[in-house]
């Protein structure tokens, strides 16, 4: 995903490594051993199912056996389509903006393009698509970054808002860069509560109907990671389980997967490489932020429209 300037404000937009095999037998490098162990763990967590063409595919939680998460599915194979059918994935919740979807389809496999076209037209067999863009309102996102500034920098932002839009942009880019993934997560949670609420309710409704669900964004690590964390909190996963699940994206995808990618990895003078990967400590900070809000996690869920009735539907669907 890239950071772009738009109308004097900044805007996030979406974006998206094989190894040559030697012929002589050799001892795997330690990093390769770790990667194989991670792969085995998340394939086991999906009931032994791996998607060949889609990265970061796994269950959201052992307590939600029919809810899966992944990176963008446009690169899936014919075998992947069959795997999704076997898992009864009938609801695909896409958290990307439309421009991201368009770019992903330019690089899609034939099967991915066919599936996308069918979902656009209303469905693919029993499979349907819910398009719920989390970062559709970028003005609100940057307003949230600004609202979370410490007092002195917030006072500075008020002055820049009145007198110098470019300096305001630089200040907000720097705040996001310095805060890294944790700041990205909390700004999304604050600015996009309504979108997260829609996705949470769509997930509960689908599993209550006996359908499997696939949640995804571009890489399945940031927007999907936050949505997955909210679901995990709702079904009683521990903080440690949620932090581990979030950090697993970095182990699967590698540490240099960007949410914010620019040509120079810089924007408005701020280094955006802090938005790489999915460091576990970022989710730990995100959970602390949620728990510190008025009403804690339950208060946040209620603010999205997910009340006790929604949680009961989620849990009943999980047990069915």
Secondary structure, DSSP 8 states (H G I E B T S, - for coil): -EEEEETTEEEEE---------SS-----HHHHHHHHHHHHHHHTTTT---SSSTT-EEEETTEEEEEEES-GGG--HHHHHHHHHTTEEEEEE-S-HHHHHHHHTT--HHHHHHHHHHHTT-BTTBEEEE--TTS-HHHHHHHHHHTS-HHHHHHHHHHHHH-HHHHHHHHHHHHHHHHHHHHHHHHHHHTHHHHHHHHHHHHHHHHTT-EEEEE-SSSSSHHHHHHHHHHHHHT--HHHHHHHHHHHHHHH-TT-BSS--TTSEETTEE-GGGBS--HHHHHHHHHHHHHSTTHHHHHHHHTT--HHHHHHHHHHHH-
